[in-house]
Amino acid sequence: IEPVLTVRPGAVIEAYTEEASDRQLGPESTVDDLANVSFDPIHPLTGPVAVEGAEPGDLLKVTLHEIEVLDWGWSAIIAGFGFLADQFTEPRLWTFEIEPGATTIAFNDRIRVPVRPFAGVMGVAPATDSMLSTIPPRANGGNMDNQYLTAGTTVYFPVFVDGGHFSLGDAHAAQGDGEVAGTGVEAPVRIVYSIDVIKGAGNTMAEPQYETADFYGVTAFATTLDDAARQATRYMIDYLTDAHGLSPEEAYMLCSLAADLKIAEVVDVPHMLVAMHIDKGVLGSLGVMRFE
């Protein structure tokens, strides 16, 4: 897909994204409207953005500065979709009004869910001429549905094509780890991010990784949770040995003592995504960036 924008490294970009159905659903929609939703336009993404000088072997460094939910969102049980699709076969739809600056969403009269917006899909173009579905996550990122990729997080993507071609969308106003029913609170959002190139660093990173001021995280996709968890652990060991000079044995044991596996999503078949976090305070490197 040709880029809609080409920028210099370090550019700051304001992007608006549609909710996951690409306006097939709206605030007044009912459960009957779910039957007419086509998966063909899912997910609508804002991009691609090409970055001058980015080429395979580099990393794109994407720092998320602001993520603002616009005005509404929806969640649904969709027949045949979700971790327990065999048990929950009847469709249901929830729509939510979300006021500007709201910190919670009224799930019902008694329960309020914290607003924690993030882009469910963020990724670069894969090295293929084929048009690939955005449903499963891959090494280029994509539908990671990782709720920790929110404002204040920097995400690193290995570059597979010249320019990188970064896109994002499928924003969620709220989502739990796993996204077990198949949706978060799907919402249109405004995102402000900066994008930069780290030359030559992509050769040491097979899949996206990320960090905040407090922790460093790795991601791994696979067709089973076991395989994804094993690979995430391996990536964290590689990070600790490469960036912090630990032996593989020390890194493995530190993962067991101080790192946390996170199930990002279990519904985007055929792949599942697992992340692993380690607190920077444990490493004595709070605020130290890996690639600087």
Protein Blocks (a to p, Z undefined) as FASTA:
>chain_A
ZZfbdcdehiacddddddfklomacfkbcfklmmmpcfklpccdedddddehiaghiacd
dddfbdcdfkbccddddehiajklmmmmbccdddddddehiabdcfblmbccddddddfb
gcdddddfbdcdfkbgcfknpjnopaklcghiacddddfbghklpadehiafbdcehiln
opacdddddddddddddehklmmpfbdcdddfkbccdddddfbfklmmmmmmmmmmmmmm
mmnopafklmmmmmmmmpccddfbfklccbdcddddddfklnopghiafkZZ
